[in-house]
Amino acid sequence: MQRRFLMYLFCTAAQEKETQMKGAVIIYYGVGHCKFFADRGAKITELLRSVPLRVTAIHCCYDNPLV
């Protein structure tokens, strides 16, 4: 279900002319989820490669200073 939502979100954002020219910034708010990318890194990379959207940056916010 989350993949479908993300795909819909990315496809909707890709329809904007400014987003097509400048790209998009993804912000992940990972408070309490410090293992999110470690567990799902390959799936996230696969998803980002399949969307029709240029991702210019990814910002990750965590509450764990060790991450």
C-alpha positions, 0 to 999 in steps of 0.5 A: 500500500505504501508503494502505491501511495508513493508512486501516486505522489511522485507521478502527481508531483511529476506533472508540475512544470516547475518540478520537471525543470528543477526536480524534487527534494524528498524529506524523510522524518525518521524519528523512532525509525533509525533502521528504515534505510538499512532494512529497505535501502534496496527497495527504496532505490528501486522505487526511486529509479522507477518513478518519472521524477527527477529527485535532486536531494534526499534529507533524512531527519532522525532523533538518534545521534548514532545514525 
